[in-house]
Amino acid sequence: MEGIIAIIPARGRSKGIPRKNIKLLNGKPLISYTIAAAKQSKHIERVIVSTEDTEIKEVSMKYGAEIIDRPEELAQDNSPTLPVLQHTIQTLQNNNEKVKLIVLLQSTAQFQKTEEIDEAIETVLNGKWDSLISLSPVPKHFNPLWQKKINDNGQVLNVSDSESINDDKKSTRRQDLKQTYWKNGQIYIITPETLMEQNSLFGERCTSYIINRNIVNIDTEEDWKQAENLEK
């Protein structure tokens, strides 16, 4: 027994797309895709959905997930993910259940792939890492060194500081730009110690798993339509 669990937070009061966790995406509830990806993992032993919503509970159990009831105070519009995970782990620990690694999967970060989840888990297991985050490469033309901002007076400045746009230090050729990455929300892995003792999703020894494909984070109706097209 590896003691690796997946936690899927699923609040019932989603605003951008009402009831999006159980809304049908090409015929199946959105959350079912994430549950299936986790259930097919060769490392994940338990798939747990944290929710306060009765209908989400029923749908999640139908697709094979366990449920941990989320308190109402952790199911508000401004409720962050960290205390939701801590509540889930504390509930398990109160029942003397051992957890070695926590895999945080968000149902709105479609579409997770089981092989990527397993490779990310193996990255942590085979190294001295206490956390992992999945990333995607930022196209070179969006590199921070090439980004600009406009101040209240209409002057164009570099994003990184208030130096003039003419600052020679910022005149980096495209081929000399270092690769940067953005958080794609697909996979987070955390040790219980990092989560509970350091009060964080990211430890001092955090590594990454790079994903090179189209990623959709579903927050708007436009995102939903894009996800429908990707899944077809």
C-alpha positions in Angstrom: 0.0 0.0 0.0 1.5 3.3 -1.1 -0.8 5.6 0.8 -1.4 7.9 -2.1 -4.8 9.5 -2.4 -6.4 11.9 -4.8 -8.5 14.8 -3.6 -11.0 16.5 -5.9 -12.5 19.7 -4.4 -16.0 20.3 -5.8 -18.0 23.2 -4.5 -21.7 23.4 -5.4 -22.0 27.1 -5.6 -19.9 27.8 -8.7 -20.7 31.2 -10.2 -19.1 31.5 -13.6 -20.9 28.4 -14.8 -23.7 27.4 -12.4 -23.4 23.8 -11.2 -20.5 23.2 -13.5 -19.0 20.2 -11.6 -22.0 18.1 -12.6 -23.0 19.9 -15.8 -22.8 17.5 -18.7 -19.8 17.9 -21.0 -20.4 15.8 -24.1 -22.8 13.6 -22.2 -20.9 13.1 -19.0 -20.7 15.2 -15.8 -17.6 17.4 -15.7 -16.3 15.9 -12.5 -16.6 12.3 -13.9 -13.6 12.9 -16.2 -11.3 13.8 -13.3 -12.6 10.9 -11.2 -11.9 8.5 -14.1 -8.4 9.8 -14.6 -7.6 9.3 -11.0 -9.3 5.9 -10.7 -7.2 4.5 -13.6 -3.9 5.5 -11.9 -1.7 2.6 -10.9 -0.5 4.6 -7.8 -3.6 6.3 -6.4 -5.4 4.1 -3.9 -8.4 6.3 -3.1 -10.2 9.0 -4.9 -11.9 11.4 -2.5 -14.3 14.3 -3.5 -14.6 17.1 -0.9 -18.0 18.7 -1.3 -20.9 20.2 0.6 -23.4 19.5 -2.2 -25.8 16.5 -2.1 -26.1 16.2 -5.9 -22.3 16.3 -6.4 -21.9 13.6 -3.7 -24.4 11.4 -5.6 -22.8 11.9 -9.0 -19.2 11.4 -7.6 -20.1 8.2 -5.8 -21.8 6.9 -9.0 -18.4 7.3 -10.8 -16.5 5.5 -8.0 -15.3 8.3 -5.7 -15.5 8.5 -1.9 -17.0 11.5 -0.2 -15.8 13.6 2.6 -18.4 16.2 3.7 -17.1 19.7 3.4 -18.2 22.2 6.1 -20.3 25.1 4.9 -17.7 27.6 6.0 -15.2 26.0 3.6 -17.7 26.1 0.7 -18.0 29.8 0.2 -17.2 31.9 -2.9 -13.9 33.0 -1.3 -12.9 29.7 0.3 -9.3 28.8 -0.7 -8.2 25.3 -1.6 -5.6 24.9 1.2 -8.0 24.6 4.2 -10.2 22.3 2.2 -7.4 19.9 1.7 -6.3 20.3 5.3 -9.9 19.4 6.5 -9.9 16.3 4.3 -6.5 15.1 5.6 -7.4 15.9 9.2 -10.6 13.9 8.8 -8.6 10.9 7.6 -6.0 11.3 10.3 -8.7 11.4 12.9 -9.7 7.9 11.7 -6.1 6.8 11.9 -5.8 6.5 8.2 -2.2 6.9 6.8 -1.5 9.2 3.9 1.9 9.4 2.1 1.1 11.7 -0.8 -1.8 13.9 -1.7 -2.7 14.4 -5.4 -4.8 17.5 -5.8 -6.9 17.3 -9.0 -9.3 20.0 -10.0 -12.3 19.0 -12.1 -12.2 22.4 -13.9 -8.7 21.7 -15.1 -9.7 19.5 -18.1 -8.6 17.1 -19.2 -6.2 15.3 -16.9 -4.5 12.2 -18.3 -3.8 9.2 -16.2 -0.3 8.6 -17.6 0.7 12.2 -16.7 -0.7 11.8 -13.2 1.3 8.6 -12.8 4.5 10.1 -14.2 4.1 13.1 -11.8 3.7 10.8 -8.9 6.8 8.8 -9.9 8.8 12.0 -10.1 8.0 12.7 -6.5 8.5 9.1 -5.3 11.9 8.8 -7.1 13.3 12.1 -5.9 13.6 14.0 -2.6 10.6 16.3 -3.3 7.9 17.4 -0.9 5.6 18.9 -3.6 5.1 19.1 -7.3 3.2 21.4 -9.6 2.3 20.8 -13.3 3.4 23.6 -15.7 3.1 24.4 -19.3 5.7 26.4 -21.4 4.9 30.1 -22.0 5.4 31.0 -25.7 8.5 33.0 -26.2 6.5 36.1 -27.4 4.7 36.2 -24.0 8.0 36.1 -22.0 8.0 38.5 -19.1 11.1 40.3 -20.5 9.1 41.2 -23.5 5.9 42.3 -21.7 5.2 45.9 -21.1 2.8 47.9 -18.9 1.4 51.4 -19.2 1.4 53.7 -16.2 -1.3 56.2 -15.3 0.4 58.9 -17.4 0.3 56.7 -20.5 4.1 55.9 -20.4 5.2 52.4 -21.5 7.4 50.6 -19.0 8.9 47.2 -18.5 6.6 44.8 -16.5 9.3 43.7 -14.1 10.1 47.1 -12.7 9.7 50.9 -13.3 12.7 51.2 -15.6 12.4 52.9 -18.9 11.4 50.9 -22.0 14.8 51.9 -23.4 16.7 50.1 -20.7 19.3 48.1 -22.6 19.2 45.3 -20.0 15.7 44.4 -21.1 16.5 44.3 -24.9 16.8 40.5 -25.0 16.8 38.7 -28.3 14.1 36.1 -28.7 16.7 33.3 -29.0 18.3 34.4 -25.8 15.1 34.4 -23.7 15.0 31.7 -21.0 11.9 29.5 -21.1 9.2 30.4 -18.6 6.2 28.5 -17.5 2.6 29.0 -16.3 0.6 27.0 -13.7 -1.8 24.9 -15.8 -3.8 23.6 -12.8 -3.7 19.9 -14.0 -1.7 18.3 -11.2 -0.6 19.2 -7.7 1.2 16.8 -5.4 1.9 17.5 -1.7 3.1 15.5 1.3 0.9 15.7 4.3 3.7 17.2 6.3 4.0 20.1 3.8 0.3 20.6 3.8 -0.3 20.4 7.6 2.9 21.5 9.2 4.1 24.1 6.7 0.5 25.2 5.9 1.2 25.3 2.2 0.6 23.6 -1.1 4.3 24.1 -2.0 7.2 22.9 0.1 10.8 24.0 0.1 11.6 21.2 -2.3 9.0 21.7 -5.0 9.5 20.2 -8.4 7.5 20.3 -11.7 5.9 18.2 -14.3 5.8 19.8 -17.7 2.8 19.3 -20.0 3.1 20.1 -23.6 -0.5 20.1 -25.0 -3.5 22.3 -25.1 -4.9 23.0 -21.6 -8.4 24.3 -20.8 -9.3 25.6 -17.3 -13.1 25.9 -17.3 -14.3 29.1 -15.7 -16.4 30.7 -18.4 -19.0 29.6 -21.0 -16.3 30.3 -23.6 -14.0 27.9 -21.8 -16.8 25.3 -21.7 -17.2 25.5 -25.5 -13.5 25.1 -26.0 -13.5 22.0 -23.7 -16.4 20.5 -25.7 -14.4 20.8 -28.9 -11.2 19.3 -27.4 -13.1 16.3 -26.0 -14.9 15.4 -29.2 
